[in-house]
Amino acid sequence: MRLPLLDTALWAAGPLLNAALLCVILLRRRLRTFPMLASWCMLTIVSAAALFFTYRFASDHTYAVVYWIVEGLDALLQIGVIVEVAHIVFHPDTVANRGIRLAPLIAVTALVSFVIVWWIHPSSATPADVWEIRGDLFTSLIVSMTFALVLLLSQKQGLHWRSHVMSIGYGLMAWAVVTLVIGLLHGYWGRYTHYVGVEHVRMFVYLCILCYWIVALWREEPEKERPSAEMRDAMLHLTDKVSYDLAKVLGTRGKELH
């Protein structure tokens, strides 16, 4: 069975842009910082080829098995990229100093997402479609809520919005919001009403996010703003004043003890 031209073009653009993103990660030496993102790109490229040949030459049952294996791995790697971004923003020293713990926050986010997804009952013909819709909603909710926390903390840490980690985070957030809306539409309409048109929107947004990541990771990160000369002088003056006052207080305290 042949796919329509638009479906074929959108399908082929996905692995091609993922290959371009993977090349950028390798050429610009971003692999050490974002290994999970690189793994996600690699899975997309390999799975696209596997699904293509399975669709063309294997049975429907075999294609369904391969499809669900790919979906499971894709969901795990998406969560891995989320954890990777959160780990960079929630730096251990910063997190410890602020009394924030990453693991409990992710656990609470996952629990709330699970409750919301379990409460929703999509209108679909098969149990497999219901669980696929719920799976998409689950990952989208985790991404949305986790990145909302990441965004709040990044503002306190002074991370530039054009930094690599924040660029990936913004792309994930946009993808999560669009996937969440599309999942809710699928839950309302089912898998047969407006399904193709809605999936085209999802794929188009995904391709735009890949292009955004390619440009963002190719560029160098903006340098962190350094304090001006006036600010440095004020900080030195304040440090000297505090040291003088502290020495004076300690000296007075020592005389009282004697």
C-alpha distance (Angstrom), angle and dihedral (degrees) to the residues before:
residue distance angle dihedral
M1 . . .
R2 3.80 . .
L3 3.78 122.7 .
P4 3.84 120.8 -131.5
L5 3.80 115.8 -98.1
L6 3.83 94.8 -107.1
D7 3.80 92.3 49.8
T8 3.80 90.8 48.5
A9 3.82 92.3 49.3
L10 3.81 93.6 48.4
W11 3.79 91.8 44.9
A12 3.84 93.3 49.6
A13 3.81 93.6 45.6
G14 3.82 91.8 60.1
P15 3.82 99.4 65.1
L16 3.82 91.6 36.1
L17 3.82 92.7 56.3
N18 3.80 90.5 42.5
A19 3.80 88.5 53.6
A20 3.81 89.2 50.6
L21 3.82 90.7 49.4
L22 3.80 91.2 48.8
C23 3.82 90.0 51.2
V24 3.81 90.0 51.5
I25 3.81 91.0 50.3
L26 3.81 91.0 51.3
L27 3.80 98.5 39.9
R28 3.81 94.8 45.6
R29 3.83 91.3 44.0
R30 3.79 96.7 -118.7
L31 3.82 94.5 134.3
R32 3.80 95.4 96.8
T33 3.80 90.9 53.4
F34 3.82 98.2 41.4
P35 3.83 109.6 27.5
M36 3.81 93.4 145.8
L37 3.81 92.4 53.5
A38 3.80 89.4 51.0
S39 3.82 90.1 49.1
W40 3.79 90.3 50.7
C41 3.81 90.1 52.8
M42 3.80 91.1 49.0
L43 3.81 92.0 49.9
T44 3.80 91.1 50.9
I45 3.80 91.9 52.0
V46 3.81 95.2 46.3
S47 3.80 94.8 41.6
A48 3.82 92.2 50.4
A49 3.80 90.4 57.0
A50 3.81 92.3 43.5
L51 3.80 93.3 49.6
F52 3.82 91.7 45.8
F53 3.80 94.7 54.7
T54 3.79 92.2 40.1
Y55 3.80 90.4 51.3
R56 3.81 92.1 49.4
F57 3.80 102.4 40.4
A58 3.82 110.7 17.2
S59 3.78 135.2 68.6
D60 3.80 125.4 -88.8
H61 3.80 90.6 -108.4
T62 3.81 92.2 53.9
Y63 3.79 91.0 47.8
A64 3.82 90.7 51.0
V65 3.81 91.5 51.4
V66 3.82 93.1 48.8
Y67 3.81 90.8 44.7
W68 3.80 94.1 54.4
I69 3.80 92.6 45.6
V70 3.81 89.4 52.6
E71 3.82 91.6 46.7
G72 3.80 91.1 52.4
L73 3.80 93.6 48.9
D74 3.80 90.9 45.1
A75 3.81 91.8 53.2
L76 3.81 91.4 49.0
L77 3.80 92.6 50.2
Q78 3.80 91.6 47.0
I79 3.80 88.5 55.4
G80 3.81 87.9 45.8
V81 3.81 91.0 55.9
I82 3.81 89.6 48.9
V83 3.81 90.7 52.2
E84 3.82 89.6 46.1
V85 3.81 92.1 54.8
A86 3.80 92.3 43.1
H87 3.81 91.4 49.0
I88 3.80 91.3 55.2
V89 3.80 93.7 47.8
F90 3.80 95.6 38.9
H91 3.79 92.0 56.7
P92 3.83 110.3 -171.7
D93 3.83 94.4 -120.2
T94 3.79 93.6 46.7
V95 3.79 92.8 43.7
A96 3.81 92.7 48.9
N97 3.79 92.8 47.8
R98 3.78 92.5 51.8
G99 3.80 94.3 43.8
I100 3.82 91.5 -117.1
R101 3.80 122.4 140.3
L102 3.80 120.8 -160.8
A103 3.84 99.3 -156.3
P104 3.84 96.7 56.5
L105 3.81 91.1 46.7
I106 3.81 92.2 52.9
A107 3.81 90.7 44.5
V108 3.81 92.1 52.6
T109 3.81 90.6 45.5
A110 3.82 91.2 51.2
L111 3.81 91.5 47.8
V112 3.81 93.7 50.4
S113 3.82 90.5 46.0
F114 3.81 91.3 50.3
V115 3.81 92.3 50.7
I116 3.82 92.0 49.8
V117 3.82 92.9 47.2
W118 3.81 92.6 46.7
W119 3.80 90.2 51.0
I120 3.83 92.1 54.4
H121 3.81 116.4 83.4
P122 3.84 109.7 -163.8
S123 3.79 118.1 -151.7
S124 3.79 102.7 -121.0
A125 3.76 137.5 140.6
T126 3.81 99.6 -127.4
P127 3.82 134.5 38.5
A128 3.82 89.4 -125.9
D129 3.81 91.0 60.2
V130 3.81 90.6 48.0
W131 3.81 92.3 53.3
E132 3.80 92.3 45.1
I133 3.82 90.4 54.1
R134 3.80 90.2 46.7
G135 3.81 91.1 48.0
D136 3.81 92.1 52.7
L137 3.80 90.7 48.1
F138 3.81 91.6 48.0
T139 3.80 95.3 53.6
S140 3.82 91.3 42.3
L141 3.80 92.3 53.0
I142 3.81 92.0 48.0
V143 3.80 91.4 50.1
S144 3.81 93.3 46.5
M145 3.81 96.9 47.9
T146 3.80 95.7 39.4
F147 3.78 93.4 49.3
A148 3.79 90.8 47.0
L149 3.82 86.7 60.5
V150 3.81 90.8 43.8
L151 3.80 90.8 51.1
L152 3.80 92.5 51.4
L153 3.80 92.7 49.9
S154 3.80 93.3 43.6
Q155 3.79 90.0 58.6
K156 3.82 89.8 55.9
Q157 3.82 91.2 47.5
G158 3.80 93.1 49.4
L159 3.81 96.1 -122.4
H160 3.81 110.6 172.4
W161 3.79 114.6 -118.2
R162 3.83 89.0 -128.7
S163 3.81 93.8 54.6
H164 3.80 114.3 118.3
V165 3.78 96.2 -112.8
M166 3.81 93.0 48.5
S167 3.83 91.3 47.1
I168 3.79 89.9 54.8
G169 3.79 89.4 45.1
Y170 3.80 93.6 52.0
G171 3.80 90.1 48.9
L172 3.80 91.0 50.5
M173 3.78 90.6 48.0
A174 3.81 92.7 51.6
W175 3.80 90.7 46.6
A176 3.80 91.7 48.4
V177 3.82 93.7 50.1
V178 3.81 93.1 48.2
T179 3.82 91.8 45.2
L180 3.80 90.3 48.3
V181 3.81 92.3 52.2
I182 3.80 92.0 45.3
G183 3.80 91.0 47.6
L184 3.80 90.1 52.8
L185 3.81 90.1 48.9
H186 3.80 90.3 50.5
G187 3.79 88.7 48.1
Y188 3.80 90.1 53.3
W189 3.80 100.1 38.9
G190 3.79 99.6 28.6
R191 3.78 125.6 -139.9
Y192 3.78 98.5 -55.4
T193 3.82 109.4 47.0
H194 3.85 112.2 80.1
Y195 3.81 88.9 -24.0
V196 3.82 97.6 138.4
G197 3.81 95.1 46.5
V198 3.80 92.6 48.5
E199 3.80 91.4 48.6
H200 3.81 89.9 51.5
V201 3.81 88.7 57.1
R202 3.80 90.4 49.6
M203 3.80 92.5 50.5
F204 3.81 93.5 46.2
V205 3.82 91.7 52.5
Y206 3.81 90.0 47.3
L207 3.81 91.6 53.5
C208 3.82 90.9 48.8
I209 3.80 90.2 52.5
L210 3.80 91.0 50.8
C211 3.81 90.0 52.4
Y212 3.81 89.8 49.3
W213 3.81 91.4 51.7
I214 3.81 92.1 47.9
V215 3.81 91.6 54.7
A216 3.82 94.0 40.8
L217 3.81 95.6 49.8
W218 3.80 93.3 43.4
R219 3.80 90.8 58.3
E220 3.76 122.3 74.6
E221 3.76 116.5 -109.9
P222 3.82 115.6 -99.4
E223 3.78 112.9 -103.5
K224 3.75 116.9 -105.0
E225 3.76 112.9 -103.3
R226 3.79 113.0 -100.6
P227 3.80 121.0 -145.5
S228 3.80 115.6 -99.2
A229 3.82 123.1 -111.7
E230 3.80 90.6 -103.3
M231 3.79 91.3 51.9
R232 3.83 92.0 48.1
D233 3.81 90.7 50.3
A234 3.80 90.7 49.0
M235 3.81 90.9 49.5
L236 3.82 91.6 49.5
H237 3.82 91.1 47.9
L238 3.80 90.7 49.6
T239 3.82 91.3 48.1
D240 3.82 91.7 50.7
K241 3.80 91.4 47.7
V242 3.81 92.7 49.6
S243 3.83 91.0 47.6
Y244 3.82 91.1 49.3
D245 3.82 93.3 47.9
L246 3.80 91.5 46.0
A247 3.82 92.0 50.5
K248 3.78 89.7 47.8
V249 3.81 92.2 50.8
L250 3.80 92.5 46.9
G251 3.80 90.9 48.1
T252 3.79 91.6 51.3
R253 3.80 90.7 46.7
G254 3.81 90.5 51.6
K255 3.80 92.3 52.8
E256 3.80 91.1 50.9
L257 3.80 91.5 52.9
H258 3.81 91.1 52.1
